[in-house]
C-alpha cells in the first residue's frame, strides 16, 4: 500500500480556490500565482491523495465526491492555519501572549492596576496572572521560574534572578484638613508627638525612618505597625494618625480623605524589578517590563 504524503497548506489553498472559483485560471489569480503553478500544486496534490480531484462539467471544475468528503476538514485546517498566522503575527507585534506577575500586595491594589489596564487596552490577545505575596515568596517564584516578572523590596540578590533597582520618593501622609497641609515639606520635628503609623519594625524602610528620627532627636511615637503602605494610607484616611509612605501609594489616596507633602530628609523606598535569569522572556513580557519601568519615572528620586 502506497504511503500518503502529508499535503502542504499551499496545495490545500489551491484546491479550495478552484472549488470557490470554478477554474484553475481564476484560482491562480485569486492566489496571486501563475496558472501553471496552480496546476502543478493540484497535480501534486492529486498524486498524494491518490484520487481525482475535479471533474469538468460545462466548462466548470467540479470537485469529486472524494474531495467533497474532505472539504469540511480542509476548511477547518486552513482556518486553523489562518488563526495560527494571526496569533504569531500578534505575538511578533507584542499583541498576544500571557504574562505572569508576582508583586508586593500593595502594588496589586495601588500602582499596578492602572498600568495593567493601560497596557492591555490595545492588546486584546494578551492575558495576565497577578499574584501578590511577601518578598520571600516572590524570590522563591523567581528562582523556580514560575513567574515572568516580579516587583519586590528588600531584595539582596540571587544568581538566578536578574534585577533592576529603583528608588521611589517617600512622602508624609495625613488626614485632609490637618495643619500639616500648611507646610511645603515635612520633617521629623513636624511630627513630634503625633501618632505614627509605620511598616513592620524589622523592615528596612522602618529602620531607615527610625534612624532619621533619632538623628533629628525626635521620638517616633509608634501607634500602629502594618505590613503595607496601602494599609497605612487607609488608617490615615480614618484619622488614626500620620505616616511616611511611598509616593506611589499616597497618590492613589489623594482626594479620598488623605493629603501628603514631601518628607525630608530623603527616605527612598527601594524597589527591585526582578525576573528569572535563565528563563528567556517573551517579547510582550519585555515590553510590559519597559512600560512598567517608565510608569515609575515621575516618582523616582533623581540620581
C-alpha positions as CSV (number, residue, x, y, z in Angstrom):
1,X,0.0,0.0,0.0
2,X,1.4,3.4,-1.1
3,X,2.2,5.7,1.7
4,X,0.4,9.1,1.5
5,X,2.4,12.3,2.0
6,X,1.1,15.0,4.2
7,X,-0.4,17.7,1.9
8,X,1.1,21.1,2.0
9,X,-1.0,24.1,3.1
10,X,-0.4,25.8,-0.3
11,X,-1.8,22.7,-2.1
12,X,-5.0,22.8,0.1
13,X,-5.3,26.6,-0.6
14,X,-5.1,25.9,-4.3
15,X,-7.8,23.2,-4.0
16,X,-10.2,25.4,-2.2
17,X,-9.5,28.3,-4.6
18,X,-10.6,26.1,-7.5
19,X,-13.7,24.9,-5.6
20,X,-14.6,28.6,-4.9
21,X,-13.8,30.0,-8.3
22,X,-14.7,27.1,-10.7
23,X,-11.5,27.3,-12.7
24,X,-7.7,27.0,-12.3
25,X,-7.2,30.3,-14.1
26,X,-9.5,32.2,-11.6
27,X,-8.0,30.3,-8.7
28,X,-4.4,31.2,-9.7
29,X,-5.4,34.9,-9.9
30,X,-7.1,34.6,-6.5
31,X,-3.9,33.2,-5.0
32,X,-1.6,35.6,-6.8
33,X,0.3,32.9,-8.6
34,X,0.6,31.8,-12.3
35,X,-1.8,29.2,-13.8
36,X,1.0,26.7,-14.4
37,X,2.0,27.0,-10.7
38,X,-1.6,26.4,-9.6
39,X,-2.0,23.4,-11.9
40,X,1.3,22.0,-10.5
41,X,0.0,22.3,-7.0
42,X,-3.2,20.5,-7.9
43,X,-1.4,17.8,-9.9
44,X,0.9,17.0,-7.0
45,X,-2.0,17.0,-4.5
46,X,-3.9,14.6,-6.7
47,X,-0.9,12.2,-6.8
48,X,-0.5,12.4,-3.0
49,X,-4.2,11.8,-2.4
50,X,-4.4,9.0,-5.0
51,X,-7.7,10.1,-6.5
52,X,-9.1,12.5,-9.0
53,X,-9.7,16.0,-7.5
54,X,-12.1,17.5,-10.1
55,X,-14.5,16.6,-12.9
56,X,-15.2,19.0,-15.7
57,X,-18.9,19.9,-16.2
58,X,-20.0,22.6,-18.7
59,X,-16.6,24.3,-18.5
60,X,-16.5,24.3,-14.7
61,X,-14.2,22.4,-12.4
62,X,-16.5,20.5,-10.1
63,X,-15.0,18.8,-7.0
64,X,-15.1,15.0,-7.0
65,X,-17.1,13.1,-4.4
66,X,-13.8,12.3,-2.6
67,X,-12.9,16.0,-2.4
68,X,-16.4,16.8,-1.2
69,X,-16.0,14.4,1.6
70,X,-12.7,16.0,2.7
71,X,-13.8,19.6,2.1
72,X,-15.1,20.4,5.6
73,X,-11.9,19.1,7.2
74,X,-9.8,21.1,4.7
75,X,-11.7,24.2,5.5
76,X,-11.1,23.7,9.2
77,X,-7.3,23.1,8.6
78,X,-7.0,26.3,6.6
79,X,-9.0,28.3,9.1
80,X,-6.7,27.0,11.9
81,X,-3.6,27.9,9.9
82,X,-5.0,31.4,9.4
83,X,-5.6,31.7,13.2
84,X,-2.1,30.5,13.9
85,X,-0.7,33.0,11.4
86,X,-2.7,35.8,13.1
87,X,-1.7,34.8,16.6
88,X,2.0,34.5,15.6
89,X,1.8,38.0,14.0
90,X,0.2,39.3,17.2
91,X,3.0,37.8,19.2
92,X,5.6,39.3,17.0
93,X,3.8,42.7,17.2
94,X,3.5,42.1,21.0
95,X,-0.3,42.0,20.8
96,X,-0.7,38.4,22.2
97,X,0.7,36.3,25.0
98,X,0.5,35.6,28.7
99,X,2.4,37.4,31.4
100,X,2.8,36.1,35.0
101,X,3.5,38.9,37.5
102,X,4.4,38.5,41.2
103,X,4.2,41.6,43.3
104,X,4.0,43.1,46.7
105,X,0.4,43.2,47.9
106,X,0.4,47.0,48.0
107,X,1.2,47.1,44.3
108,X,-1.7,44.8,43.4
109,X,-4.1,47.5,44.7
110,X,-2.3,50.7,44.1
111,X,0.0,51.5,41.2
112,X,-0.2,48.2,39.2
113,X,-3.9,48.1,38.2
114,X,-3.8,51.4,36.3
115,X,-0.7,50.4,34.4
116,X,-2.1,46.9,33.5
117,X,-5.3,48.5,32.3
118,X,-3.5,50.9,30.0
119,X,-1.1,48.2,28.7
120,X,-3.9,45.8,27.9
121,X,-6.2,48.4,26.2
122,X,-4.9,47.8,22.7
123,X,-3.6,44.3,23.3
124,X,-6.8,42.1,23.3
125,X,-4.7,38.9,22.9
126,X,-2.6,39.5,26.0
127,X,-3.7,37.9,29.3
128,X,-2.1,38.2,32.7
129,X,-1.8,36.4,36.1
130,X,-1.1,38.8,39.0
131,X,-0.1,37.1,42.3
132,X,0.6,39.3,45.4
133,X,2.7,37.9,48.2
134,X,5.6,38.7,50.5
135,X,9.1,39.3,49.2
136,X,10.4,35.9,50.4
137,X,7.7,34.1,48.3
138,X,8.4,36.3,45.3
139,X,12.1,35.3,45.4
140,X,11.1,31.6,45.5
141,X,8.9,32.1,42.5
142,X,11.6,33.9,40.5
143,X,14.2,31.2,41.3
144,X,11.8,28.5,40.3
145,X,10.9,30.4,37.1
146,X,7.2,30.3,38.0
147,X,6.7,33.9,37.1
148,X,7.9,36.2,34.3
149,X,8.3,39.4,36.3
150,X,8.3,40.5,39.9
151,X,8.0,43.7,41.9
152,X,9.5,43.4,45.4
153,X,11.6,45.1,48.1
154,X,14.3,44.1,50.5
155,X,15.9,42.0,47.7
156,X,19.6,41.3,48.5
157,X,20.4,39.5,45.2
158,X,20.5,35.9,43.9
159,X,22.4,34.5,40.9
160,X,19.2,33.0,39.4
161,X,17.4,36.4,39.4
162,X,18.1,39.5,37.3
163,X,17.3,42.8,39.0
164,X,16.8,46.4,38.3
165,X,16.7,48.6,41.5
166,X,14.8,51.9,41.6
167,X,14.3,54.3,44.5
168,X,10.8,55.8,44.9
169,X,10.3,59.1,46.8
170,X,8.6,58.9,50.2
171,X,6.0,61.5,51.5
172,X,4.3,62.2,54.7
173,X,0.6,61.5,54.6
174,X,-2.0,63.0,56.9
175,X,-5.8,63.5,57.0
176,X,-7.4,66.2,54.9
177,X,-7.7,69.4,56.9
178,X,-4.7,68.7,59.1
179,X,-2.5,71.7,59.9
180,X,0.4,69.9,58.3
181,X,-1.1,70.9,54.9
182,X,0.3,74.4,55.6
183,X,3.9,73.1,55.2
184,X,5.6,72.6,51.9
185,X,8.0,70.0,53.3
186,X,7.5,67.9,56.5
187,X,10.4,66.9,58.7
188,X,10.6,64.7,61.9
189,X,10.3,67.8,64.1
190,X,6.9,68.5,62.5
191,X,5.7,65.0,63.6
192,X,6.8,65.2,67.2
193,X,4.1,63.9,69.5
194,X,1.9,62.7,66.6
195,X,0.7,59.1,66.3
196,X,2.8,57.4,63.7
197,X,1.6,54.5,61.5
198,X,4.6,52.6,60.1
199,X,5.7,49.5,58.4
200,X,7.0,46.4,60.3
201,X,9.8,47.2,62.7
202,X,12.1,44.7,61.1
203,X,11.7,46.2,57.6
204,X,14.5,48.2,56.0
205,X,12.1,51.1,55.5
206,X,11.2,51.4,59.2
207,X,14.8,51.1,60.2
208,X,15.7,54.0,57.9
209,X,12.8,56.0,59.2
210,X,13.8,55.3,62.8
211,X,17.3,56.4,62.2
212,X,16.1,59.7,60.7
213,X,14.0,60.4,63.8
214,X,16.9,59.5,66.0
215,X,19.3,61.8,64.1
216,X,16.8,64.6,64.5
217,X,16.5,63.9,68.2
218,X,12.7,63.4,67.9
219,X,10.8,60.4,69.4
220,X,9.0,58.3,66.9
221,X,5.6,57.8,68.5
222,X,4.7,54.3,67.2
223,X,0.9,53.8,67.2
224,X,0.2,51.1,64.6
225,X,2.5,48.7,62.8
226,X,1.4,47.5,59.3
227,X,2.9,45.4,56.6
228,X,1.8,47.6,53.6
229,X,1.8,51.3,52.7
230,X,-1.8,50.9,51.5
231,X,-2.9,49.8,54.9
232,X,-1.2,52.9,56.4
233,X,-3.0,55.1,54.0
234,X,-6.3,53.6,54.8
235,X,-5.7,54.2,58.5
236,X,-4.6,57.8,57.9
237,X,-7.9,58.4,55.9
238,X,-9.7,57.2,59.0
239,X,-7.9,59.7,61.2
240,X,-5.9,57.3,63.2
241,X,-2.6,59.1,62.7
242,X,0.0,60.1,60.2
243,X,2.6,58.1,58.2
244,X,5.5,58.2,55.9
245,X,4.9,56.1,52.8
246,X,5.9,55.6,49.2
247,X,4.5,58.4,46.9
248,X,3.2,55.7,44.6
249,X,0.7,54.7,47.3
250,X,0.0,58.2,48.5
251,X,-1.2,59.5,45.1
252,X,-3.9,56.7,44.9
253,X,-5.4,58.1,48.1
254,X,-5.3,61.8,47.3
255,X,-8.8,63.2,47.3
256,X,-10.1,60.3,49.4
257,X,-9.5,61.9,52.8
258,X,-5.7,62.0,52.6
259,X,-3.2,64.7,51.8
260,X,0.6,64.5,51.5
261,X,3.7,66.5,51.4
262,X,7.4,65.7,50.6
263,X,9.3,64.2,53.6
264,X,12.8,65.4,54.4
265,X,15.4,64.1,54.9
266,X,15.0,62.0,51.8
267,X,13.8,58.5,52.6
268,X,13.8,56.3,49.5
269,X,11.6,53.2,49.2
270,X,13.9,50.8,47.4
271,X,12.1,48.6,44.9
272,X,13.6,45.7,42.8
273,X,12.1,44.8,39.5
274,X,13.1,41.1,39.0
275,X,12.9,38.3,36.6
276,X,14.4,34.8,36.3
277,X,17.9,34.9,34.8
278,X,17.7,31.7,32.7
279,X,14.1,32.0,31.5
280,X,14.0,33.8,28.2
281,X,11.2,36.4,28.5
282,X,8.7,36.8,25.7
283,X,8.6,39.9,23.6
284,X,5.3,41.1,25.3
285,X,6.9,40.5,28.7
286,X,9.9,42.6,27.9
287,X,7.5,45.3,26.6
288,X,5.5,45.3,29.8
289,X,8.6,45.5,32.0
290,X,9.7,48.5,30.0
291,X,6.2,50.0,30.1
292,X,6.0,49.5,33.9
293,X,9.5,50.9,34.5
294,X,8.6,54.1,32.6
295,X,5.5,54.5,34.7
296,X,7.7,54.8,37.8
297,X,9.8,57.6,36.4
298,X,7.7,60.5,37.8
299,X,8.1,59.1,41.4
300,X,11.8,58.3,41.4
301,X,14.5,60.0,43.4
302,X,16.8,61.7,40.9
303,X,20.2,60.0,40.7
